Amino acid sequence: MDLTETMFTTPEMSAVFSAASQVQRMLDFEAALARAQAGAGLIPSEAAEAIAARCRAELFDLAALSHDAAVAGTPAIPLVRMLTGLLDGPARRFVHWGATSQDAMDTGMMLQTRDGLDLLAARLLDIAGVCAALAERHRHTPMAGRTLLQHAVPITFGLKAARWLALTTRLVRRLRDLRARGLAVQLGGAAGTLAALGQDGIRVTELLARELDLAAPALPWHAERDRVAEIAAIVGIVAGAMAKVATDMALLAQTEVGEASTRAPAGAARSSAMPHKRNPAAAITAIAAARLAMGTVPTLLAGLVQEHERAAGGWQAEWDALPRLFRLTAGAVEWVHRAVEGLEVDPARMRANLGLTDGLIMAEALMMALAPHLGRDEAYRVVQRASDRAAQTGTPLQKVAAADEQIRAALPPDRIERAFDVAGYLGSTDRFIDRALDDFRAVQLQQGAGGATG
């Protein structure tokens, strides 16, 4: 790895998609295949156990395997040869019985994917836990809601955190669902007929799936890559969602906004040229990792286009793209966790920023107070006129409204004053926060009851 590559992933995800892990997962396939075939009466059980006993990555020379894979065009061919060489006697004859290279590689990839999904879901739950605490703590901390980067109407920071929470909770559910139903063994033999196994191919597939705790597909899927494309899409969504949360935090940390900042270790997140700067480095790195991750998704979606019964390039591109997607997405998730965990919220600055427009942020509230009396369209025109006057003269909107004859005729002074009460114009904010918290707690309970990320 180069100097920056480790910034955009985690050691745990790198281990899941390491060369040693890939080899072990393909060996797990070979061991399970032998046992499944013994269970179906196709090979002797003694041979199956002898094969399984040698299916340990530490028995293999990874450097030699890598060299030979480059010559063979696939790691599975030299792996099977080396595994066979580790065996004595009759068991040698039954290694990789009736299977093809893609069976070993695809099933190994599914096992790695399962491990990767578990890591992502677990870290997302950590993020959700932090967001839940922020949502509860700041449910009544008012701030400006922003649309198209402009002040819109008041919200609370608790609601913003609750939206991060709801998003993250949905991601956990998607990953769990994918893990439960989207990961299937691959066993098709030379061209997807399992002819080498006679009439026992489906039985062996079912036993293999049981051995590995993966789904048994109705048919082999060598050149139908919708499963891989779905994995890519969902993991890519995780990366993009992390970029959204990180972007929010980076924008809140802007000097002109200053409503939140991310705590960092001493010496970190500083400019090399400007001593005063405290950069939102964790959020920025999360965005970078997410962009890189999303950039791999088109390669995997393009792999849906394959030739006949075996791909000429599309499948092979997955070998690099899928591990890369997982590593980079793990980096984005990890950096968002660091950013949100170290987030320092400034309620005073949030309240001060609410006043930047001298009450214009409450224009919709004033309009809705007038609407029952004037009709929505006329109320809009009246408040727009008042807002323009306030902006042109530098006068607070509440003062302009109190002096406007048409507004005064429709609303008494105390009703005009209430229209400018931020706390009185938060709508269903509390209920939305409660919904996000309840949903998160339900996911936590599923986890505690042995959910899919175990």
C-alpha positions in Angstrom: 0.0 0.0 0.0 1.1 3.6 -0.6 1.2 6.4 2.0 -2.4 7.4 1.5 -4.1 4.1 0.7 -4.4 3.1 4.4 -6.2 6.4 5.1 -9.2 5.3 3.1 -9.9 1.9 4.7 -9.7 0.0 8.0 -7.4 -2.8 9.1 -10.4 -5.0 9.8 -11.8 -4.7 6.2 -8.4 -5.0 4.7 -8.0 -8.3 6.5 -11.4 -9.6 5.2 -10.3 -8.9 1.7 -6.6 -9.8 2.0 -4.9 -12.4 -0.1 -4.8 -14.8 2.9 -8.5 -14.4 3.5 -9.3 -14.9 -0.2 -7.3 -18.1 -0.2 -8.9 -19.4 3.0 -12.4 -18.6 1.7 -11.8 -20.6 -1.5 -10.4 -23.4 0.6 -13.5 -23.2 2.7 -15.4 -23.9 -0.5 -13.2 -26.9 -1.4 -13.6 -28.4 2.1 -17.4 -27.9 2.1 -17.7 -29.2 -1.4 -15.8 -32.4 -0.5 -18.0 -32.9 2.6 -21.2 -32.2 0.6 -20.2 -34.7 -2.0 -19.4 -37.3 0.7 -22.8 -36.6 2.2 -24.4 -37.3 -1.2 -22.4 -40.5 -1.5 -20.3 -39.3 -4.4 -16.9 -39.5 -2.8 -15.6 -41.5 0.3 -16.0 -39.7 3.6 -12.4 -40.4 4.4 -11.3 -38.6 1.3 -13.5 -35.6 2.2 -12.1 -35.3 5.7 -8.5 -35.6 4.3 -9.2 -32.8 1.8 -10.8 -30.6 4.5 -7.9 -31.1 6.8 -5.5 -29.6 4.2 -7.8 -26.6 3.5 -5.8 -24.2 5.6 -4.3 -21.1 4.1 -1.1 -21.3 6.2 -0.2 -24.5 4.4 0.1 -22.5 1.1 2.8 -20.4 -0.3 0.9 -17.2 -1.1 3.7 -15.6 -3.1 4.0 -18.7 -5.3 0.2 -18.8 -5.6 0.1 -15.2 -6.7 2.8 -15.8 -9.3 1.1 -18.8 -10.7 -2.3 -17.1 -10.7 -0.9 -14.4 -13.0 0.1 -17.2 -15.4 -3.1 -19.2 -15.2 -5.4 -16.2 -15.3 -7.2 -17.2 -12.1 -6.0 -18.1 -8.6 -8.3 -21.1 -8.4 -6.3 -23.2 -10.9 -2.9 -23.1 -9.0 -4.8 -23.3 -5.6 -6.4 -26.6 -6.6 -3.1 -27.9 -7.9 -1.4 -27.0 -4.6 -4.2 -28.5 -2.5 -4.0 -31.7 -4.5 -0.2 -31.8 -3.9 -0.7 -31.7 -0.2 -2.7 -34.9 -0.2 -1.6 -38.6 -0.4 -3.4 -41.6 -1.5 -7.0 -41.8 -2.9 -8.1 -38.4 -1.6 -6.0 -36.7 -4.3 -8.4 -37.9 -6.9 -11.4 -36.1 -5.4 -10.2 -32.6 -5.0 -12.5 -30.0 -6.7 -14.6 -32.9 -7.9 -17.0 -31.7 -10.7 -16.4 -28.0 -9.9 -14.9 -25.2 -12.0 -12.6 -22.3 -11.0 -15.4 -19.8 -10.9 -17.3 -22.0 -8.4 -14.5 -21.7 -5.9 -13.9 -18.0 -6.5 -17.5 -16.9 -6.5 -18.4 -18.8 -3.4 -15.2 -17.6 -1.7 -16.2 -14.0 -2.6 -19.6 -14.5 -1.1 -18.1 -15.7 2.2 -15.8 -12.6 2.2 -18.8 -10.4 1.4 -20.7 -11.8 4.3 -17.8 -10.9 6.6 -17.6 -7.4 5.0 -21.3 -6.8 5.5 -21.0 -7.7 9.1 -18.2 -5.2 9.7 -20.1 -2.4 7.9 -23.3 -3.0 9.8 -21.6 -3.1 13.2 -19.8 0.2 12.6 -23.0 1.8 11.3 -24.7 0.8 14.5 -21.9 2.6 16.4 -22.6 5.7 14.3 -26.3 5.4 14.9 -25.7 5.2 18.7 -23.9 8.5 18.7 -26.5 10.1 16.5 -29.3 8.9 18.8 -27.5 10.5 21.8 -27.2 13.8 19.8 -30.8 13.7 18.7 -32.0 13.3 22.3 -29.6 15.8 23.7 -30.3 18.5 21.1 -34.0 17.9 20.3 -34.7 21.4 21.5 -31.6 23.2 20.2 -32.9 25.5 17.5 -30.9 26.2 14.4 -31.5 27.4 10.8 -32.8 24.8 8.4 -31.1 25.3 5.0 -32.4 24.5 1.6 -30.2 25.1 -1.5 -27.6 26.4 1.0 -29.9 29.2 2.1 -31.8 29.8 5.3 -35.3 28.2 5.0 -37.2 27.7 8.3 -36.1 26.8 11.8 -35.3 23.2 12.7 -33.4 21.8 15.7 -30.0 20.2 15.7 -31.7 17.2 17.3 -33.8 16.8 14.1 -30.7 17.0 11.9 -29.0 14.3 14.1 -32.3 12.2 13.9 -32.2 12.3 10.1 -28.6 11.0 10.2 -29.8 8.4 12.6 -32.8 7.3 10.5 -30.5 7.1 7.4 -28.0 5.0 9.2 -30.6 2.7 10.7 -32.0 2.1 7.2 -28.6 1.2 6.0 -28.2 -1.4 8.7 -31.5 -2.9 7.7 -30.5 -3.0 4.1 -27.2 -4.7 4.9 -28.8 -7.3 7.1 -31.4 -8.0 4.5 -28.8 -8.4 1.8 -26.8 -10.7 4.1 -29.8 -12.9 4.8 -31.1 -13.4 1.3 -28.6 -12.1 -1.3 -25.6 -14.3 -0.7 -25.6 -17.7 -2.5 -23.2 -20.5 -3.2 -21.9 -21.0 -6.7 -21.7 -24.5 -8.1 -22.2 -25.0 -11.8 -19.3 -27.0 -13.1 -17.9 -26.4 -16.6 -20.9 -24.6 -18.2 -23.6 -24.5 -15.5 -25.0 -28.0 -16.0 -23.2 -29.9 -13.2 -23.0 -32.8 -15.7 -19.9 -34.2 -13.9 -22.1 -34.9 -10.9 -24.7 -36.7 -12.9 -28.1 -36.5 -11.3 -26.7 -35.4 -7.9 -25.8 -31.9 -8.7 -28.7 -30.2 -7.0 -28.4 -32.3 -3.9 -24.7 -31.5 -3.7 -25.5 -27.8 -4.1 -28.0 -27.9 -1.3 -25.6 -29.7 1.0 -22.8 -27.3 0.1 -25.0 -24.3 0.9 -25.9 -25.9 4.3 -22.2 -26.4 5.0 -21.3 -22.8 4.4 -24.6 -21.3 5.7 -25.3 -19.6 2.3 -28.4 -19.7 0.2 -28.8 -22.5 -2.4 -29.6 -20.9 -5.7 -32.2 -22.4 -8.0 -29.6 -22.4 -10.8 -25.9 -21.6 -11.1 -25.3 -17.9 -11.8 -21.9 -17.8 -13.5 -22.8 -15.2 -16.1 -25.9 -13.7 -14.4 -24.3 -11.1 -12.0 -27.4 -9.5 -10.5 -26.3 -10.7 -7.1 -23.0 -9.0 -7.3 -24.6 -5.9 -8.8 -27.0 -5.7 -5.9 -24.2 -6.0 -3.4 -22.4 -3.2 -5.3 -25.4 -1.0 -5.3 -26.2 -1.4 -1.6 -22.6 -1.0 -0.5 -22.3 2.0 -2.8 -25.4 3.5 -1.2 -23.7 3.1 2.2 -20.7 5.0 0.9 -22.9 7.8 -0.5 -24.9 8.1 2.6 -21.7 8.5 4.7 -20.7 11.3 2.3 -24.0 13.1 3.0 -23.5 13.0 6.8 -19.9 14.0 6.4 -20.8 16.9 4.1 -23.3 18.2 6.6 -20.6 18.2 9.3 -18.1 19.9 7.0 -20.6 22.6 6.1 -21.5 23.2 9.8 -17.8 23.7 10.5 -17.4 26.5 7.9 -16.0 29.7 9.5 -19.1 31.6 8.4 -21.4 29.0 10.0 -19.4 27.7 12.9 -22.3 25.7 14.4 -20.2 22.6 15.0 -16.7 21.4 14.8 -14.9 18.0 15.0 -12.6 17.3 17.9 -9.3 15.9 16.9 -6.1 14.6 18.6 -3.4 17.1 19.3 -1.5 17.9 16.2 -4.2 16.6 13.9 -6.6 18.3 11.5 -4.4 21.5 11.4 -3.2 23.4 8.3 0.5 23.0 7.5 0.6 26.7 6.6 -2.0 28.4 8.8 -1.7 27.8 12.6 -5.2 29.1 13.3 -7.0 26.6 11.1 -8.9 23.6 12.6 -9.9 21.6 9.6 -12.8 19.0 9.6 -10.3 16.4 8.6 -12.4 13.3 9.5 -15.4 14.5 7.6 -13.2 15.5 4.6 -11.5 12.1 4.6 -14.9 10.3 4.8 -16.1 12.3 1.7 -12.9 11.3 -0.2 -13.2 7.6 0.7 -16.9 7.6 -0.3 -16.2 9.3 -3.6 -13.6 6.6 -4.4 -16.0 3.9 -3.3 -18.8 5.1 -5.4 -16.4 5.2 -8.4 -16.1 1.4 -8.3 -19.8 0.8 -8.5 -20.1 1.4 -12.3 -17.5 -1.3 -12.9 -19.5 -3.8 -11.0 -22.8 -2.8 -12.6 -21.1 -3.1 -16.0 -20.4 -6.7 -15.1 -24.1 -7.5 -15.7 -23.2 -7.6 -19.4 -21.6 -11.0 -19.9 -21.1 -13.4 -22.7 -23.0 -16.7 -22.9 -22.1 -19.1 -20.1 -18.8 -17.5 -18.9 -17.6 -13.9 -19.0 -14.6 -12.6 -20.9 -13.5 -9.8 -18.7 -16.6 -8.7 -16.8 -16.3 -11.3 -14.1 -12.6 -10.9 -13.8 -13.0 -7.1 -13.2 -15.0 -8.0 -10.1 -11.9 -9.5 -8.5 -10.5 -6.0 -8.0 -13.6 -3.8 -7.9 -15.6 -5.6 -5.2 -12.8 -5.8 -2.5 -11.9 -2.2 -3.3 -15.6 -1.1 -2.9 -15.7 -2.7 0.6 -12.4 -1.4 1.7 -13.2 2.2 0.7 -16.7 2.1 2.1 -15.3 0.8 5.4 -13.0 3.8 5.4 -15.9 6.2 4.8 -17.9 4.6 7.6 -15.0 4.7 10.0 -14.2 8.4 9.3 -17.8 9.4 9.8 -17.8 7.5 13.1 -14.7 9.5 14.2 -16.2 12.7 13.0 -19.6 12.3 14.7 -18.1 10.9 17.8 -15.9 14.0 18.1 -18.6 16.5 17.1 -18.7 19.6 19.2 -22.0 21.4 18.9 -22.3 25.2 19.5 -25.9 26.0 20.4 -25.2 29.7 21.0 -23.8 30.1 17.4 -26.8 28.2 16.1 -29.2 30.6 17.8 -27.1 33.6 16.7 -27.2 32.4 13.1 -31.0 32.2 13.3 -31.0 36.0 13.6 -28.8 36.7 10.6 -31.8 37.5 8.4 -33.6 39.7 10.9 -36.6 37.5 11.1 -36.9 36.6 7.4 -36.4 32.9 8.4 -39.9 33.2 10.0 -41.6 34.4 6.8 -43.4 31.1 6.2 -44.7 31.1 9.7 -46.1 34.6 9.2 -47.6 33.6 5.9 -49.3 30.6 7.5 -50.7 32.7 10.3 -52.2 35.0 7.7 -53.4 32.3 5.3 -56.7 31.5 7.2 -57.7 35.1 6.9 -56.4 36.1 3.5 -56.0 32.8 1.6 -52.7 31.2 1.0 -51.9 33.1 -2.3 -52.7 36.5 -1.0 -50.9 35.8 2.3 -47.8 34.8 0.3 -47.9 38.1 -1.7 -48.3 40.2 1.5 -45.4 38.5 3.3 -43.2 38.6 0.2 -43.8 42.3 -0.1 -43.0 42.8 3.6 -39.9 40.6 3.3 -38.6 42.7 0.4 -39.2 45.9 2.4 -37.4 44.5 5.4 -34.4 43.4 3.3 -34.2 46.7 1.4 -34.4 48.9 4.5 -32.5 46.7 7.0 -35.6 46.5 9.3 -36.5 43.3 11.1 -39.4 41.6 9.5 -41.4 41.5 12.7 -41.2 45.3 12.9 -42.3 45.7 9.3 -45.1 43.2 9.8 -46.3 45.1 12.9 -46.5 48.3 10.9 -48.2 46.8 7.8 -51.9 47.8 7.7 -53.0 44.6 5.8 -51.2 42.3 8.3 -52.4 44.3 11.3 -56.0 44.1 10.0 -55.7 40.3 9.9 -53.7 39.5 13.0 -53.6 41.1 16.4 -50.2 42.1 17.8 -49.8 39.1 20.0 -50.5 36.8 17.1 -47.9 38.6 15.0 -45.4 38.1 17.8 -46.2 34.4 18.1 -45.5 34.0 14.4 -41.9 34.9 15.1 -41.5 32.4 18.0 -39.0 29.8 16.7 -40.0 27.3 19.3 -43.6 27.6 18.1 -42.8 26.7 14.5 -41.1 23.3 14.7 -44.1 21.3 13.6 -43.7 17.5 14.1 -40.0 17.8 15.0 -40.4 16.0 18.4 -42.4 13.2 16.9 -39.9 12.8 14.1 -37.1 12.5 16.5 -39.0 9.9 18.6 -39.7 7.9 15.4 -36.0 7.8 14.5 -35.1 6.8 18.1 -37.8 4.1 18.2 -36.6 2.6 14.9 -33.0 2.6 16.0 -34.0 0.8 19.3 -35.9 -1.8 17.3 -32.8 -2.5 15.2 -30.7 -2.7 18.4 -33.1 -5.3 19.8 -32.9 -7.3 16.6 -29.1 -7.2 17.0 -29.4 -8.4 20.6 -31.7 -11.2 19.7 -29.1 -12.6 17.2 -29.7 -10.4 14.1 -27.9 -10.8 10.9 -24.7 -9.0 12.0 -23.6 -11.8 14.4 
